Amino acid sequence: MKLPRTAYTDQPWRIHELTRDFRVEDVWSFRTPGAGPDDFPTMLAAMRAAGGPGKQSAPVRFLFAARWKIGALFGWDEPKDGLAARVSSLRDRLPDDLRDSPGPESEEMPLTPVYELDTECARELANKTVHTIMHLAWVPTASGDHELRMAVLVKPNGTFGRLYMAAIAPFRHLVVYPALTRQWERAWREYGRAKPEGGRPAGTVDGVVGRHDMPPSFHALTSMPDFDYGDVFTLATEAATDATPEQWARAMFGDVPGTGERLIWRGLLGLRLTHGRSPDTVAGWRVAERGPDWIRLATASPSLTADLVVRTSEGRVSLATFLRYERTPGRLIWPPLSAVHRRLVPGVLRDAASRIR
């Protein structure tokens, strides 16, 4: 989400003393629900794990590829126009107490580190068009969590640099920043927020809804790369590895479907469920595939194909739901039922944890 410049200028960041000759170009916030005051290093690690422009969507990759091609054609990115050549690095301005905190180099984050502290860091890039600083900071929110904020500071190289920044502004705001938001917020949900050492209290259930926001590691576990609906709910629990994924699945749903499950799964959705107990089924769903830390259950109806994935790891257990609409009735029936489903799943996870313990 775009923020006013005061969201950056009113904060007591160390970067201010170094960049008085730069202007604030953009200020952006990224949601990190459940984050605590000490989670900034975890967020940075999550961003590095998520990758850089090469892991972005096709439109963003195209924009970056086009920029590098144009830059190569017109010589915008020659070493003579970079740091320590056309402009001095911001590191030359650092006071003594910041000189030993540059932060790690990263191929996924191609800007050069300037400094990295517990609640803020800065990276820089210079070429023939501009000298730019990316400042990342950790800020408390009104809800009691913390969020990531990014400020982009620039010093354009004359009139050409100002025209360049004006020309790329629509692409930054309409394509690059929204894609970056999806990537970094997903990184927090998958890598940062899910880790117990990231400060998630036991018993917390976090949910992600929407095919575009589903963590990539769960995409790989469904049989439907073209699914229409997806969600994943994760419970922070010390009991996560006390049972196998199959035992967790049986603790959630039972060996055979209960009355409520038969009403929703078979009665409303028309899903085909088997009868009786079997090592090859869980609550009437077929055990389609197993992995070392996950299990996938599958079933279908004339209008829907469905997968349930239960996954365990140190400190958390997750339940993911995937559906593909095969016919129009599926598109009409599931959306209103999905609200009920999302309300019930956290209780299903917590009840299963009580049974496992």
N, C-alpha and C positions, 0 to 999 in steps of 0.2 A: 504494500500500500504506500502510495506517495504521501510524504509528510511536508509540512512547511519548513522553510530553512531554519526557523527558530528552534525546531526540534533538535537540530544539530548545534546551532550557535549558542543556545542557552545552557548547554551542558558543559561541565568543567573539564573538558578533555585536554590531555597534554598536547594534542595535535595543534591546538590553536596557536601556541607560542611559536610554531614552526612554519605556519602557512599563512601569514598575514598578507602575502602578495598573491595568494590564490583566491579564486572566487568559488562559492558553493554552487555547484551545477544542479545536483539532485540529492534528495534525501529520501530514503526508502526504508520501510519496516518489514520484518519477516516474523511471522507468528511462530513461537516456540512454546506451546502450552505445557505447563508443568515445570518449566525450567526454573532452576534456583539461582541464587546470586553467584555460585561458584562454578556454573556450567559453561562459561564462555570457552575455556579450552576444549571441552567436549564438543561444543558446537563447531569450533574451527576444525577439529578432527573429523567430524561428520561431513563438513563441506569438502575437505580434501578427499575423503573416501568417495563422495558423490561424483567427483571428477569435474573437469572444466568444460569448455565449449564443445569438446569432442563427444561429450555425453549428453548434449542438449538435443532438443527436437530438431527435425529437419530444417524448418525455417531459420532457426538460429545458426545452425551449422552452415547453411547457405550464406547467411549474412556475413559471418566471420570469414568464410572462404573467399567471398567476393571482396571483402575489405583487404585481405592479405594479397589477393591477386592484383587489385588496383594499386595497393601500396608498393608492390614489387615493380609494377609497370612504371610508376612515376617516381620511384625511389624515395618513398616516404619513411621507410623503416631502416635506412642505412645506419651502420654503427656510428658514423660521424654526426648523426642527428639524435643520438640517444643519450642516456645518462652518462655523466662524466665526459661528455663531448660537447653537444650543443648546450646542455644545461647541467648544472651540478646536481648530484643526488641530494635528496632531503636528508640523507644520513650525515652529510657534512654539517648540518645544522644541529645535530643532536647534542643535548647536554650530556655530561659524563654519565649520569645515572641511567640513561637510555641506550648507551652505545653497546652494551652487552646483551641487548634483548631484541635482536632483529627478527626472530621467528624463523621457522624452517623454510628452506626452499621447497618448491613443489612444482612439478611439471603440470599438474592439474590446475594450479592457480598461477598463471604465467607472470604476474606482476612481481617485481623485485621487493623483498621484505625491507621495511624501514625499521620498525620496532614492533614488539608484541608484549603486552602487559596482561594482567589478570582480567581486565574489563575493556580493553581497547587494543587495536593494532592498526598498522598502516602499511600499505604497499604502494608502489609507484611504477609508472611507465612513462617513457618519453620517446617521441619520434618527431618527424618534421612538422606535424600538425599541432601538437599539444604536449604539455607536461601535466600528467594527471595523477592524482592521489586517490586511492580507495581506502576510506577509513571505516573500519568495522567496530562497533561498540555494543556493550551489553547494558540494557536499560531496564529498570523496574517498571512494571505496568500497574494500572489501577486495580487489576484483579489479583495482584499479589505475586504474579509470575514475573519472569524476565523475558525480554524479546531482543532479537538482533536488529540493529540498525546499520544501514550503510549510507555513508555520505560520499559523493563523488566531487572532488575539488579539482579545478582545472586552471591552468595558465596557458591560454591559447598562444600560438606562435604568430603574432601579428594578425593582420586582416584575414589572411588565408586560414589561419587556425580558427578564428571566430566564425567564418563562413562554414568551415568544416563542421564545427560543433553544432551550428544551427541546422545543417543539412541532415545530420544523423540523429537529431533529437527525436523525430517521430519514430524511428526504428528502435531507439532505446526504450521509449515509453510504451510503445504498442507491442513490441515483440520481445526484446531482450530482457527487460526487467520482469515482465510477467513470467517468462520462462525460467528466469533465475529464481523467482519466488517459488515456483512449483518445485524446482530442483532442491533448493536449500531447505524449504519447509518439509519436503519429503525426507531429506537427509536427517533432519532432527527427529522425525517420527520413527524412522527405521533404525538409525544408528545411535543418535544421541539420547532421545527420550526413553527408548526401550531398554537401555542399559541400566542395571541397578546402580552402578557406580555413578550414573548421571543424576542420582538423587531421587529416583522414583520410589515413593513409599509402597510397602507391601499392601496389596488389596486394591491398588489403583487400576482402573480399566480405561484404556485409551482406544479410541476408534478412528478409523479412516474409511470414508465412504466415497465411492466414485472410481471409475476404471482408470482415470488419468492420475489419481492420487495413490493408487495401490502401490505398495513397495515392490520394486522389481523382483526381489527375492521370492515373493509370493506369486507373481506372474508366472514364474518358471514351474510352479507346482500344479497348476491347473491344466486340464486337458483341452481347455478352450482359450486359445490366444485371442479369439475374437469375441470374448464374452461381452454381454450387454450391461450387466450389473455386477459390481464387486464391492465387498467391504471386508475389513479385517479388524478384529477387536483383540487387544492384548492385555492380559492380566499380569501385573507384577506380583510374583509370589516366590518365596523360598522353596516351595514344594515342586517347582516346575520340573526338575529332573528326578523327582522321587518316583515317577511312574513313566512308562513308555507312552508315546503318542497315542497308541491304540487304547491303553488303559485310560488316558485322559478322555478320549472320544467316548468310551463306554461310560465313564463317570459323568459326562455331559448328557448323553442321550439314552443310556441303557442298552442292554443287549437286544431288546425288542422295543418298538415304539410305544410310548404311553398314549393315554387317551387324547391329550392335547396335541401331541405330535401327529397322531392319526387324523385328527380333525383338520389340522392345517396342511400337513404334507399330502395326505391322500384325499381328504374331503374337498379342500378348497383348491389346492394346486394340482390334484390329480396325479401326483408322483407315484410311481410303481414301487412298492415296498414288499420285501419278502416276509414270509411268516416264520416264526420260530427262531430259536437261537442257533447261531452258526459261527465258527471261527472266521468265516468269509464275509460276514455281515455285521454291521453295527446299527441297531435300531432300524433294521429293515433296509438300510443303505448298503450297497455292495462295496467291499473294500477293493478299490481299483488299483491302488499302488501304495507301496510303503517305502520310506527312506529312513536313514539312521535317526533323524530327529523329526519326522513328519509322517502323516498318513493322509491319504486322500480317499474320501468316500464319494460315491457317484450314484446317481439315479436320474430318471427322466420321466416325462409325461408327453402326451402328444403335442403340448404347446411349450414345454420348457425342458432344458437340459441343465442339470445342477451338479455342482461339486462342493463338498465341504472339505476343508483342509485344516487339520489340527497340527500345530507345530510347537515344539518345546525347545527351550534353550536355557542356559544358566540365568535364573532370575525371572523368567517370563514364559507364559504359555499363550498361544494365539489361536483364534478360530477365524478362518477366512471363508467367505461364501461367494460363489461365482454362479451366475445364471446366464444362459443364452436363450433368447426368445426364438422359438421355432415357428410359432403361429401367433396370430393376433390376440387370442385369448390370454396368452402369457403376458403380453405387453399391457393388457388391461387389468389383469388380476394382481400381478406382483407389486406394482408401485404402491397401492394402498396398504398391502400386507407388509411391505418392507419396513414401514414405520413401526409396526408392531414387532417385527423381527429385531430391529435395532434396539428397541426398548427392552426386549427380553434377554438378549445375548449377554450383557454384563452379569445379570443374575445367574445365567447358566454357567458362566466361567467361575464365579465365586462359589456357587453350590458344588461344582466339580472339585474345586480346591479343598473344600471342607471334607468331601468324601475321600479324596486322595490322602489328606492328612490323617 
